[in-house]
Amino acid sequence: MSGEFWRTIQLAMEKDNWTARLVVVSCVTAAAVLGICLIGATR
């Protein structure tokens, strides 16, 4: 599944850089928010 995800991002980058950037930024943001929530929950 992870491989397909990255393949999709690579295809998106070739077609439309802005779409790929939005996808990457949103994924990173979601990961950061989840990490902060998990850290806050453990404390």
PDB file of N, CA, C, O and CB in Angstrom:
ATOM      1  N   MET A   1       0.838  -1.205   0.000  1.00  0.00           N
ATOM      2  CA  MET A   1       0.000   0.000   0.000  1.00  0.00           C
ATOM      3  C   MET A   1       0.876   1.260   0.000  1.00  0.00           C
ATOM      4  O   MET A   1       0.599   2.223  -0.714  1.00  0.00           O
ATOM      5  CB  MET A   1      -0.950   0.003   1.231  1.00  0.00           C
ATOM      6  N   SER A   2       1.924   1.232   0.804  1.00  0.00           N
ATOM      7  CA  SER A   2       2.823   2.389   0.874  1.00  0.00           C
ATOM      8  C   SER A   2       3.482   2.644  -0.475  1.00  0.00           C
ATOM      9  O   SER A   2       3.636   3.791  -0.895  1.00  0.00           O
ATOM     10  CB  SER A   2       3.899   2.175   1.953  1.00  0.00           C
ATOM     11  N   GLY A   3       3.870   1.558  -1.152  1.00  0.00           N
ATOM     12  CA  GLY A   3       4.502   1.706  -2.463  1.00  0.00           C
ATOM     13  C   GLY A   3       3.563   2.350  -3.464  1.00  0.00           C
ATOM     14  O   GLY A   3       3.967   3.218  -4.238  1.00  0.00           O
ATOM     15  N   GLU A   4       2.303   1.923  -3.448  1.00  0.00           N
ATOM     16  CA  GLU A   4       1.313   2.500  -4.368  1.00  0.00           C
ATOM     17  C   GLU A   4       1.114   3.981  -4.058  1.00  0.00           C
ATOM     18  O   GLU A   4       0.959   4.800  -4.963  1.00  0.00           O
ATOM     19  CB  GLU A   4      -0.041   1.741  -4.270  1.00  0.00           C
ATOM     20  N   PHE A   5       1.122   4.314  -2.766  1.00  0.00           N
ATOM     21  CA  PHE A   5       0.936   5.705  -2.343  1.00  0.00           C
ATOM     22  C   PHE A   5       2.032   6.588  -2.920  1.00  0.00           C
ATOM     23  O   PHE A   5       1.754   7.654  -3.470  1.00  0.00           O
ATOM     24  CB  PHE A   5       0.924   5.809  -0.806  1.00  0.00           C
ATOM     25  N   TRP A   6       3.289   6.141  -2.793  1.00  0.00           N
ATOM     26  CA  TRP A   6       4.409   6.935  -3.310  1.00  0.00           C
ATOM     27  C   TRP A   6       4.383   7.007  -4.828  1.00  0.00           C
ATOM     28  O   TRP A   6       4.737   8.026  -5.420  1.00  0.00           O
ATOM     29  CB  TRP A   6       5.740   6.348  -2.842  1.00  0.00           C
ATOM     30  N   ARG A   7       3.950   5.888  -5.463  1.00  0.00           N
ATOM     31  CA  ARG A   7       3.863   5.874  -6.922  1.00  0.00           C
ATOM     32  C   ARG A   7       2.837   6.909  -7.379  1.00  0.00           C
ATOM     33  O   ARG A   7       3.040   7.608  -8.371  1.00  0.00           O
ATOM     34  CB  ARG A   7       3.485   4.458  -7.443  1.00  0.00           C
ATOM     35  N   THR A   8       1.729   6.994  -6.636  1.00  0.00           N
ATOM     36  CA  THR A   8       0.683   7.969  -6.971  1.00  0.00           C
ATOM     37  C   THR A   8       1.225   9.386  -6.837  1.00  0.00           C
ATOM     38  O   THR A   8       0.951  10.244  -7.676  1.00  0.00           O
ATOM     39  CB  THR A   8      -0.557   7.780  -6.063  1.00  0.00           C
ATOM     40  N   ILE A   9       1.996   9.630  -5.778  1.00  0.00           N
ATOM     41  CA  ILE A   9       2.580  10.965  -5.574  1.00  0.00           C
ATOM     42  C   ILE A   9       3.543  11.299  -6.714  1.00  0.00           C
ATOM     43  O   ILE A   9       3.547  12.420  -7.222  1.00  0.00           O
ATOM     44  CB  ILE A   9       3.318  11.039  -4.206  1.00  0.00           C
ATOM     45  N   GLN A  10       4.366  10.312  -7.115  1.00  0.00           N
ATOM     46  CA  GLN A  10       5.317  10.558  -8.203  1.00  0.00           C
ATOM     47  C   GLN A  10       4.577  10.889  -9.491  1.00  0.00           C
ATOM     48  O   GLN A  10       4.973  11.801 -10.217  1.00  0.00           O
ATOM     49  CB  GLN A  10       6.232   9.335  -8.414  1.00  0.00           C
ATOM     50  N   LEU A  11       3.500  10.152  -9.783  1.00  0.00           N
ATOM     51  CA  LEU A  11       2.709  10.428 -10.986  1.00  0.00           C
ATOM     52  C   LEU A  11       2.099  11.823 -10.897  1.00  0.00           C
ATOM     53  O   LEU A  11       2.080  12.562 -11.881  1.00  0.00           O
ATOM     54  CB  LEU A  11       1.598   9.363 -11.173  1.00  0.00           C
ATOM     55  N   ALA A  12       1.601  12.178  -9.712  1.00  0.00           N
ATOM     56  CA  ALA A  12       0.998  13.499  -9.526  1.00  0.00           C
ATOM     57  C   ALA A  12       2.039  14.590  -9.734  1.00  0.00           C
ATOM     58  O   ALA A  12       1.738  15.630 -10.320  1.00  0.00           O
ATOM     59  CB  ALA A  12       0.372  13.619  -8.124  1.00  0.00           C
ATOM     60  N   MET A  13       3.265  14.362  -9.258  1.00  0.00           N
ATOM     61  CA  MET A  13       4.329  15.353  -9.425  1.00  0.00           C
ATOM     62  C   MET A  13       4.637  15.564 -10.902  1.00  0.00           C
ATOM     63  O   MET A  13       4.867  16.691 -11.342  1.00  0.00           O
ATOM     64  CB  MET A  13       5.600  14.915  -8.673  1.00  0.00           C
ATOM     65  N   GLU A  14       4.640  14.468 -11.669  1.00  0.00           N
ATOM     66  CA  GLU A  14       4.928  14.597 -13.098  1.00  0.00           C
ATOM     67  C   GLU A  14       3.828  15.379 -13.800  1.00  0.00           C
ATOM     68  O   GLU A  14       4.098  16.166 -14.707  1.00  0.00           O
ATOM     69  CB  GLU A  14       5.089  13.214 -13.743  1.00  0.00           C
ATOM     70  N   LYS A  15       2.582  15.159 -13.376  1.00  0.00           N
ATOM     71  CA  LYS A  15       1.452  15.823 -14.028  1.00  0.00           C
ATOM     72  C   LYS A  15       1.258  17.241 -13.491  1.00  0.00           C
ATOM     73  O   LYS A  15       1.147  18.196 -14.260  1.00  0.00           O
ATOM     74  CB  LYS A  15       0.168  15.006 -13.829  1.00  0.00           C
ATOM     75  N   ASP A  16       1.220  17.365 -12.166  1.00  0.00           N
ATOM     76  CA  ASP A  16       0.889  18.659 -11.562  1.00  0.00           C
ATOM     77  C   ASP A  16       1.638  18.817 -10.241  1.00  0.00           C
ATOM     78  O   ASP A  16       1.308  18.171  -9.247  1.00  0.00           O
ATOM     79  CB  ASP A  16      -0.645  18.789 -11.337  1.00  0.00           C
ATOM     80  N   ASN A  17       2.647  19.679 -10.244  1.00  0.00           N
ATOM     81  CA  ASN A  17       3.460  19.863  -9.045  1.00  0.00           C
ATOM     82  C   ASN A  17       2.655  20.392  -7.864  1.00  0.00           C
ATOM     83  O   ASN A  17       2.885  19.989  -6.724  1.00  0.00           O
ATOM     84  CB  ASN A  17       4.601  20.802  -9.339  1.00  0.00           C
ATOM     85  N   TRP A  18       1.713  21.295  -8.131  1.00  0.00           N
ATOM     86  CA  TRP A  18       0.948  21.886  -7.030  1.00  0.00           C
ATOM     87  C   TRP A  18       0.111  20.843  -6.309  1.00  0.00           C
ATOM     88  O   TRP A  18       0.016  20.858  -5.082  1.00  0.00           O
ATOM     89  CB  TRP A  18       0.048  23.000  -7.547  1.00  0.00           C
ATOM     90  N   THR A  19      -0.500  19.931  -7.071  1.00  0.00           N
ATOM     91  CA  THR A  19      -1.310  18.881  -6.448  1.00  0.00           C
ATOM     92  C   THR A  19      -0.438  18.014  -5.553  1.00  0.00           C
ATOM     93  O   THR A  19      -0.815  17.697  -4.425  1.00  0.00           O
ATOM     94  CB  THR A  19      -2.008  18.014  -7.521  1.00  0.00           C
ATOM     95  N   ALA A  20       0.720  17.636  -6.057  1.00  0.00           N
ATOM     96  CA  ALA A  20       1.630  16.790  -5.283  1.00  0.00           C
ATOM     97  C   ALA A  20       2.068  17.507  -4.008  1.00  0.00           C
ATOM     98  O   ALA A  20       2.115  16.904  -2.936  1.00  0.00           O
ATOM     99  CB  ALA A  20       2.862  16.400  -6.129  1.00  0.00           C
ATOM    100  N   ARG A  21       2.386  18.782  -4.127  1.00  0.00           N
ATOM    101  CA  ARG A  21       2.814  19.544  -2.942  1.00  0.00           C
ATOM    102  C   ARG A  21       1.707  19.606  -1.911  1.00  0.00           C
ATOM    103  O   ARG A  21       1.955  19.444  -0.716  1.00  0.00           O
ATOM    104  CB  ARG A  21       3.241  20.966  -3.333  1.00  0.00           C
ATOM    105  N   LEU A  22       0.472  19.841  -2.370  1.00  0.00           N
ATOM    106  CA  LEU A  22      -0.658  19.896  -1.441  1.00  0.00           C
ATOM    107  C   LEU A  22      -0.826  18.563  -0.730  1.00  0.00           C
ATOM    108  O   LEU A  22      -1.064  18.520   0.477  1.00  0.00           O
ATOM    109  CB  LEU A  22      -1.954  20.272  -2.179  1.00  0.00           C
ATOM    110  N   VAL A  23      -0.700  17.468  -1.488  1.00  0.00           N
ATOM    111  CA  VAL A  23      -0.845  16.134  -0.891  1.00  0.00           C
ATOM    112  C   VAL A  23       0.237  15.907   0.158  1.00  0.00           C
ATOM    113  O   VAL A  23      -0.052  15.453   1.265  1.00  0.00           O
ATOM    114  CB  VAL A  23      -0.777  15.034  -1.979  1.00  0.00           C
ATOM    115  N   VAL A  24       1.482  16.222  -0.189  1.00  0.00           N
ATOM    116  CA  VAL A  24       2.595  16.012   0.740  1.00  0.00           C
ATOM    117  C   VAL A  24       2.425  16.881   1.982  1.00  0.00           C
ATOM    118  O   VAL A  24       2.586  16.401   3.104  1.00  0.00           O
ATOM    119  CB  VAL A  24       3.941  16.321   0.053  1.00  0.00           C
ATOM    120  N   VAL A  25       2.100  18.154   1.784  1.00  0.00           N
ATOM    121  CA  VAL A  25       1.941  19.074   2.918  1.00  0.00           C
ATOM    122  C   VAL A  25       0.816  18.611   3.833  1.00  0.00           C
ATOM    123  O   VAL A  25       0.960  18.624   5.055  1.00  0.00           O
ATOM    124  CB  VAL A  25       1.661  20.505   2.420  1.00  0.00           C
ATOM    125  N   SER A  26      -0.314  18.199   3.237  1.00  0.00           N
ATOM    126  CA  SER A  26      -1.444  17.761   4.056  1.00  0.00           C
ATOM    127  C   SER A  26      -1.084  16.498   4.834  1.00  0.00           C
ATOM    128  O   SER A  26      -1.469  16.355   5.995  1.00  0.00           O
ATOM    129  CB  SER A  26      -2.685  17.511   3.177  1.00  0.00           C
ATOM    130  N   CYS A  27      -0.343  15.575   4.200  1.00  0.00           N
ATOM    131  CA  CYS A  27       0.066  14.342   4.889  1.00  0.00           C
ATOM    132  C   CYS A  27       1.008  14.663   6.043  1.00  0.00           C
ATOM    133  O   CYS A  27       0.860  14.120   7.138  1.00  0.00           O
ATOM    134  CB  CYS A  27       0.746  13.366   3.904  1.00  0.00           C
ATOM    135  N   VAL A  28       1.973  15.541   5.800  1.00  0.00           N
ATOM    136  CA  VAL A  28       2.926  15.913   6.849  1.00  0.00           C
ATOM    137  C   VAL A  28       2.204  16.618   7.990  1.00  0.00           C
ATOM    138  O   VAL A  28       2.483  16.356   9.160  1.00  0.00           O
ATOM    139  CB  VAL A  28       4.040  16.818   6.281  1.00  0.00           C
ATOM    140  N   THR A  29       1.279  17.509   7.653  1.00  0.00           N
ATOM    141  CA  THR A  29       0.515  18.226   8.674  1.00  0.00           C
ATOM    142  C   THR A  29      -0.304  17.252   9.511  1.00  0.00           C
ATOM    143  O   THR A  29      -0.328  17.346  10.738  1.00  0.00           O
ATOM    144  CB  THR A  29      -0.405  19.273   8.025  1.00  0.00           C
ATOM    145  N   ALA A  30      -0.978  16.313   8.838  1.00  0.00           N
ATOM    146  CA  ALA A  30      -1.787  15.321   9.552  1.00  0.00           C
ATOM    147  C   ALA A  30      -0.904  14.489  10.484  1.00  0.00           C
ATOM    148  O   ALA A  30      -1.286  14.212  11.621  1.00  0.00           O
ATOM    149  CB  ALA A  30      -2.531  14.401   8.551  1.00  0.00           C
ATOM    150  N   ALA A  31       0.273  14.092  10.001  1.00  0.00           N
ATOM    151  CA  ALA A  31       1.189  13.298  10.818  1.00  0.00           C
ATOM    152  C   ALA A  31       1.648  14.102  12.032  1.00  0.00           C
ATOM    153  O   ALA A  31       1.735  13.564  13.136  1.00  0.00           O
ATOM    154  CB  ALA A  31       2.406  12.842   9.983  1.00  0.00           C
ATOM    155  N   ALA A  32       1.940  15.384  11.834  1.00  0.00           N
ATOM    156  CA  ALA A  32       2.387  16.238  12.933  1.00  0.00           C
ATOM    157  C   ALA A  32       1.281  16.394  13.972  1.00  0.00           C
ATOM    158  O   ALA A  32       1.532  16.302  15.174  1.00  0.00           O
ATOM    159  CB  ALA A  32       2.822  17.618  12.404  1.00  0.00           C
ATOM    160  N   VAL A  33       0.053  16.631  13.502  1.00  0.00           N
ATOM    161  CA  VAL A  33      -1.080  16.794  14.426  1.00  0.00           C
ATOM    162  C   VAL A  33      -1.303  15.507  15.218  1.00  0.00           C
ATOM    163  O   VAL A  33      -1.519  15.546  16.429  1.00  0.00           O
ATOM    164  CB  VAL A  33      -2.371  17.179  13.653  1.00  0.00           C
ATOM    165  N   LEU A  34      -1.249  14.374  14.530  1.00  0.00           N
ATOM    166  CA  LEU A  34      -1.428  13.083  15.215  1.00  0.00           C
ATOM    167  C   LEU A  34      -0.330  12.883  16.257  1.00  0.00           C
ATOM    168  O   LEU A  34      -0.597  12.434  17.371  1.00  0.00           O
ATOM    169  CB  LEU A  34      -1.420  11.910  14.193  1.00  0.00           C
ATOM    170  N   GLY A  35       0.897  13.218  15.890  1.00  0.00           N
ATOM    171  CA  GLY A  35       2.011  13.068  16.819  1.00  0.00           C
ATOM    172  C   GLY A  35       1.826  13.936  18.053  1.00  0.00           C
ATOM    173  O   GLY A  35       2.060  13.480  19.172  1.00  0.00           O
ATOM    174  N   ILE A  36       1.407  15.181  17.863  1.00  0.00           N
ATOM    175  CA  ILE A  36       1.185  16.099  18.981  1.00  0.00           C
ATOM    176  C   ILE A  36       0.066  15.574  19.874  1.00  0.00           C
ATOM    177  O   ILE A  36       0.167  15.616  21.101  1.00  0.00           O
ATOM    178  CB  ILE A  36       0.844  17.518  18.467  1.00  0.00           C
ATOM    179  N   CYS A  37      -1.008  15.076  19.246  1.00  0.00           N
ATOM    180  CA  CYS A  37      -2.137  14.543  20.018  1.00  0.00           C
ATOM    181  C   CYS A  37      -1.701  13.327  20.826  1.00  0.00           C
ATOM    182  O   CYS A  37      -2.082  13.184  21.987  1.00  0.00           O
ATOM    183  CB  CYS A  37      -3.310  14.170  19.084  1.00  0.00           C
ATOM    184  N   LEU A  38      -0.902  12.449  20.218  1.00  0.00           N
ATOM    185  CA  LEU A  38      -0.435  11.251  20.927  1.00  0.00           C
ATOM    186  C   LEU A  38       0.463  11.635  22.096  1.00  0.00           C
ATOM    187  O   LEU A  38       0.355  11.062  23.180  1.00  0.00           O
ATOM    188  CB  LEU A  38       0.319  10.309  19.966  1.00  0.00           C
ATOM    189  N   ILE A  39       1.351  12.606  21.876  1.00  0.00           N
ATOM    190  CA  ILE A  39       2.246  13.055  22.946  1.00  0.00           C
ATOM    191  C   ILE A  39       1.421  13.677  24.075  1.00  0.00           C
ATOM    192  O   ILE A  39       1.675  13.430  25.254  1.00  0.00           O
ATOM    193  CB  ILE A  39       3.294  14.077  22.403  1.00  0.00           C
ATOM    194  N   GLY A  40       0.428  14.488  23.694  1.00  0.00           N
ATOM    195  CA  GLY A  40      -0.428  15.118  24.700  1.00  0.00           C
ATOM    196  C   GLY A  40      -1.246  14.086  25.462  1.00  0.00           C
ATOM    197  O   GLY A  40      -1.488  14.252  26.657  1.00  0.00           O
ATOM    198  N   ALA A  41      -1.675  13.023  24.789  1.00  0.00           N
ATOM    199  CA  ALA A  41      -2.500  12.000  25.427  1.00  0.00           C
ATOM    200  C   ALA A  41      -1.683  11.174  26.420  1.00  0.00           C
ATOM    201  O   ALA A  41      -2.211  10.724  27.437  1.00  0.00           O
ATOM    202  CB  ALA A  41      -3.126  11.085  24.369  1.00  0.00           C
ATOM    203  N   THR A  42      -0.394  10.975  26.126  1.00  0.00           N
ATOM    204  CA  THR A  42       0.433  10.148  27.006  1.00  0.00           C
ATOM    205  C   THR A  42       0.828  10.910  28.264  1.00  0.00           C
ATOM    206  O   THR A  42       1.176  10.294  29.272  1.00  0.00           O
ATOM    207  CB  THR A  42       1.687   9.670  26.267  1.00  0.00           C
ATOM    208  N   ARG A  43       0.780  12.228  28.225  1.00  0.00           N
ATOM    209  CA  ARG A  43       1.189  12.998  29.402  1.00  0.00           C
ATOM    210  C   ARG A  43       0.059  13.124  30.406  1.00  0.00           C
ATOM    211  O   ARG A  43       0.233  13.743  31.456  1.00  0.00           O
ATOM    212  CB  ARG A  43       1.667  14.382  28.990  1.00  0.00           C
TER     213      ARG A  43
END
